[in-house]
Amino acid sequence: MTSLAGRAPEALGVYAHFPWCLQKCPYCDFFSLATPPEAIPHTAYARATIRELERRAPELVGAPKLGSVFFGGGTPSLWDPTELGRLLKAILAAFPNDDTVEVTAECNPSSFDERRAAALLEAGVNRVSLGVQGLDTERLAFLGRLHDGRGALEALRIALAAGFSRVSADLIFGVAGEAPETARDEALRLAELGPTHLSAYALTIEPGTRFGELARGNRLPLLSDDLVARSFDMVREALAGAGFEHYEISNFAREGHHARHNLAVWRGAPYLGLGAGAWGTVTTAEGRIRYRNASSIERYFASVDDAELFRISNLVSNREAITPEIALSERFMLGLRLAEGLDVAHAERETGALAWTAARERAAERLLAAGRLERQGDRLRIPADSWLFADGVVRELI
């Protein structure tokens, strides 16, 4: 633990979770609550998250410089921008920072228009991530989305015209009935509008979701693995041709427009989680700790003023001490998602754990021989044509 606690301060990310949405998507396993907009406690939630920030910030080791703020959900574009801005102002005041801080808000097309875009800009948001997810209205309905294809494109046009320095769009491919060529064409249509970043995810069935329930009963139509793989290949080839760098398994960016918040997390930087259901990984006097706030609005409101911050309590539902060995395993798991790969020697120095155990050396040799891994000096990478097998590669290494 001491090797983690004694490191030089890293750039800090702050993740603020806004759990309300208009409708729960059947594939979503994040803590979210389908709620009419008029029933959302905008001001009370801002007060609670600011109070949590005020209590947690002094517990962090050193004076970490703020690198990014990410408002996720749920649907943060439902939050009154004045209240979102109030929390953002408090975050900026709590940590050293400069005008390079990336401030992202996730937005859904169904709750995003010119007025909302202008209000988010005024609040200090400089990057929006739009949950487009697709352009076919029937497929969007299957995914539980409230917008249609036209609404998705209009929201992206509004974001691009509003003046945000960075605009990202999410796309889900690999949905039953979708041809790989359709996935490619939708990615290209979004790219042609001019976003600086695109995320393209294969539909994943999580156990705690409505789709998970249907899949267990063999009642969910699914695309074959071969077609999902073909869709992945066609999307990445198309976006590369459109000038996007494929810098992470599911993420593509124009030059200089990587998602800084996510990239820092993949590289092992700390992030402070605020809000009901939020996860955080930070360094305190006790060492590196991962925690999750209770997934209950009632518990969060009742406990944020006085509950234990980094131990199991009414506020904290999960807590894990990140040992050097756990930290190193996570560097492998996250770092190998990146095109840049993982500098193993650097990760070993940073975490204090032994990287090249005999078992890991043997696993790496097998993967190198199979072409699933590349090694250049201290750096390991998964070749782009093996990214679909990344989970298996990482399992062998950790």
N, C-alpha and C positions, 0 to 999 in steps of 0.2 A: 504493500500500500504506500510505503514512503516514497518509492520511486515515482508514483503517480502524483502524490501530493506535492512533491518537491520540484516539479517541473516549472519552467518559466511560464508566465501567464499566456494563454492562447486567446485568439479572438473568440468572443462569446456570441452564440446565437441565442435568441429568445423566441420561443414558440408559444403563442397564445391561442388556446383552443376555444372556439365559439361553437357550442354544441347544437344550436338550433338550426332547423332546416324546414322547408315547406313540406317535404315528403321524404321518407326514408327510402333510399335506393336499395333494391334487393341484393346487390352485390357488396354493399358497404358494411365493413365491420368496425368502423370508428364509432365512438360514443356520439350519438346524435339523436335529437328529439324532434319529431315532426310536430310543428307548432304554428298556429296562425300568427302572422307578424304582430298583431295588436296584443298578443299574450306574452311576447318576449320581454323579460325584465331588463331592458337595455341599460338603464342607469345603475340599477342595483348590481348588475354583473360587472360593469366597469369599476364600480367602487370595490367590489370583492377582489377582482384581479389586481387592482392597484394596491390593495391592502396586502395581498399575498406577495407581490413584488417588493413592497416596503419591508416585509419580514424576511424574505429569502435573500435579497441582494447583499445585506451585510454578512451573511454566512459564507459567501463564496471566498475562496482563497485568493489573496492578491486583489488587484484592481483590474480585472480583465477588460480589455477594450471591446466595445460592442462592434460586431461585424455585420449582423443581420437580424431582422425581426420578421417573423412569419406568422400571419394570422390564418389559421387553418380551422377546419370544421368537419361536420356541420357546413353552414353556409355563412361565412363572415360578411358577405355582401348584404345580408339581412340586417346586420347590426347598424344601429343609428351611427352614421359616420362621425358625428360629434363625440359620441361615447368611445368609439374606436380610437379617435384622435386623442381623447383624454388619456387613455391607457398608453398610447404610443408616446405622448409627451412625457409621461412618467417614466417609461422605459429609457428614453433618451436622456432624461435627467439623472437616472440611477447609475449610469456607467459612462466612462470616458468614451467619446466617439467623435467622428468628424462627418463631413458631408458625403462620405462614400458609403454610409450604411445602406444596405439593401433592405427595403421595407415592402414585403409582399402581402397581398390579400387574395385569398382564394375567392372567386366569384362565380356564381352560376348565371347563365344567360337569362333565366327566368326572374332574376332579381337585380339586373344590371341594365341601366340605361344612361342617357347623357347626364341626367341630374345626379345619379349615383356616382358615375365616373368623376364628375367635377367635384363632388363632395369628398370622395376618397383622395383625390389629388390635394384638395385643400387640407385634409387631415394629415397629410404627410406620406401617403402611400406613393411609392415610385415604381412599383412593379405589380401587375395583376396577373393572376393565373386563372384562366377561364376553363371551367369544366364543360367543354364542348362535347366530348365523348363520342360524337358521331354526327353525320349529316343526313342519315336516312331516318325519316320520321317514324317509321314502323319499328326500326331497331332501337331508336331512342325510347320509344314507349315500352319496349321489352325490357330495357335497362332501368325503367322507372323514372326517366327524366321528364321534366315538365315542359321543356322547350322542344321545338321542331327544328328541322335542318335550317330553315330560313332564319329562325331566331338565333341559332348558333352563329351563323355567319354575320348577322347584324350586330350581335354583341361583340364579336371580334373586330368588326369595322369601327364600332364606337370606341372600343379600348384603344385602337391604333390612332384614331383621330383626336383622342382626348388630351394627349400630351404625356402619357406615361413613358418613362425612359426605357422600360422593358415590358414586353407583353408576351405571355406564354399561353399556350392552349394545350389541353389534355385531350387525348384521343384513345378510345378503347377499341382494339381489334380482336379478332378471334371469336366473334359472336356467331352462334349457330345461324346458318343461312348466308353468311357474308363470304363472298369470294375473295381470295387474296388480292385480286386486281382491284376490287372495290376498296379494300383497306389502303392500297397504294394510292388510288385516285383521291380518296378523301384526305390523306396526308398531304398530297401535292396541292390540292385545292386550298387547304389551310395555309400551306407554306407560301403560296402565291399571293396571299393577302398581305404578307409582310410581318408576321410576328417574329420576335427575336429568339424565341425558344419554343420547342414542341416536346411534349411528353407523349409517348405512344406505348400503351400497356396492353398486353394480352389479358383478356378477361380471366380473372382468377376466382375460383369458387372457394370462399372462406366458410369454415364450419358453422360459425355462429350467425349466419345470414339467412335470409329467405331463400336465396339461391342454393345455399348449402343444404337447407332442409329439403328442397325439391330434388337436389342431386342425390341425397341419401335414399330417396324413394324412387330413383330412376325416372323422375318426372320432369327433368330439366333437359331440353335439347342442347347438345354440346357439339362444337366443331371438332373434327378429328385432330389429333396431334400433328399429323403431317400438314394439314391445311393451316394450322396455327403457325407452324414453323415456316411455311411458305409465305404466309402473310408478313411475318417478322422480317424475312429476307427482302421481300419486295418493298416494304416500308423503308427499311434502312437504306437500301440502294437508291430509292427515289429521293429521299431527303438528302443523301450525300450528293446526288446530282443537282439538287436545288441549293447547294451551298451551306448545308448544315453539318456541323461536326457531331459525330455520334460519340459523345464523351462518356456516356454511362449506358448500361444495358437498355434502359427505357427512355433515355433523354438525349435530345438533339439541340444544338445551339448554334446561332451565327457567331462569328468570331467576337470574343470578348463578352458574350452574353450568357455564360454558364449560370445556373442557379446557385448563387453563392452560399445561400443558407444550406441547401441540401449537400452541396459539394463539401462544405466544412464538416457536416455530420459524417459523410462517407469517409472523410480523412481522419475522423476521430476527435474532432474538436468538441468542447462542451456546449451544451445548450440548456437553458433554463426553461422549464415548462411551467406555464401559468394557466389556470382555469380548470374547470371540472373535467376530469378524464385526461388531462394533459400528462404526457411523459416528459421527463427531463433527465439529463445526465450531467452532473456538475462535480467540481472538486471543492470539498469543504475541509475543515481542519481534521476530519476523520478519514479523509481520502476521497477517492472517486466513488460516487454514489449514483445509482439509477433509481428513480422513484416514479410512481404514478399517482396522481390525485384521484380521489374517489369519483367514480362515474355516477354521481348523484348530485343534482343541483341543490336539493335540500341539505344534504350533508355538507356540501361545499360552502353554502351560505352560512350554515350554523357553526362551522369549525375554522373558517379561514382566519379569524382574528386571534385564536389562541391555541389551536391544536399543534402538536409536534410537527415540525416541518420536514424532517428527513428520517423519521422513524414511522413505523406503522401506527396510525392514529385514525381519528375520524376524518382527517383530511387526506392522509396517505394510505392508499390501499395496497400498494406494492412497493417494496424497497429491496435493493440488492447492492451489496458492496462489490465494486468492480476490482477484483484482484488483478495483478499483472498478467496472469495466465488468461483470465477472461478478456481483459483489454486486448491482448495480442490476438486471441481467437477472433474477436470482433474486427480487428484490423484486417485480418485475412478475409473475413466474410464480406465486409463493406468495400475494402480497397480493391478487391478483385472484381467488383462490379464496374470499375472505372477503366476506361481505355488506357489511362496512364499506368494502371496496375498498382502494385504495392512495392515500396522500397523496404524490403524485409529487415535489413540491417538498421535502418532508421526506426522502424517500428519496434525492434528489439531494444534499442537504446532508450526509446521514449517510454516503453512500458516496463522495462526491467525484467521481462520474461525471456526465457531461452526460446529462440525461434526454431532453430534447426535441431529438433530432437531426432533420434534415429528413425522413429516411426514416420515423422513428417518428411524426412529426406527420402525414405523409401516411397512414400505416396507421391512426392513430387517427381521422382524418377519415372514412376509408372505413367503419370499424367504427361510428362514431357515426351515419353516414348510414343504415347497415343496421340500426340498433337493437340491435346486439350490445354496445354500450358506452355508458355514461353519463358525463358530465363535469360536475362541479359545482366550480367554482374549480380548485383544485389536485388535487382528488380524482377518481380514476377508479373506476368500478364496472362489473361485468358485471351486467345486470338478471337477476333470478332466473329469468325465463322463457328466458334464454339460457345458463344455467349448463351445460347439456349440451354447449354449443359452446365451453366455456372453453379447452380445449386449443388449438383453432384460433385463438381470439382472441389468446391469449398468443403463439403462434407468429408471428402477424403483427406483434406489437408488439416482439418481441425478435429 
